Amino acid sequence: MIGRPTISQIDPKTKGRRLFRHTMPPSENDEQPSHDKPSSRRLPHVLVVDDNEDSAEMLRALLAGRYTTRIASDGEAALVAAAEFQPAIVLLDLGLPKIDGYEVARRIRAAEAEGPRAMIIAVTGFGRDEDRRRSREAGFDHHIVKPVDTMQLISLLEAAAPLSR
């Protein structure tokens, strides 16, 4: 990807007109993985798991400066990253290659049995009642349907801040 990501949100009521468009400024938190950079303050870790590179980069841009992020593009990579990165928050797509998001959430929850609990948020195109039920059963805390309502997501992330590690 060349340059900084641009965040935009499409308003479905206006048939595609953008609600806003904002190019994110450079941040100390841009490089992946950024958790190795020394800092006077420790930013909460957020693992973004999505096989769609554009969606993952949009989420990373949204989080820049407030959170240290790592991206994984499939279920197996997500489990490795979760073990190494110890995120406070996981933004997890459901329709992933190799291991689906439901199973990734179950395995993360099983691994947390004796440690801190991450907030796991489904960020997905799956929005039926059945999908929401399955995500709850798998251990997700919240379920957001794409396109992401950025204000809803930011609100959830800010509520999780006291849980950050």
Buried (B, 14 or more C-beta within 10 A) or exposed (E): EEEBBEBBBEEEEEEEEEBEEBEBEEBEBBEBBBBEEEEEEEBBBBBBBBBEEEBBBBBBBBBBBBBBBBBBBBBBBBBEBBEEBBBBBBBBBBBBEBBBBBBBBBBBBEEBEEEEEBBBBBBBEBEEEEBBEBBBEBBBBBBBBBBBEBEEBBEBBEEBEEBBE
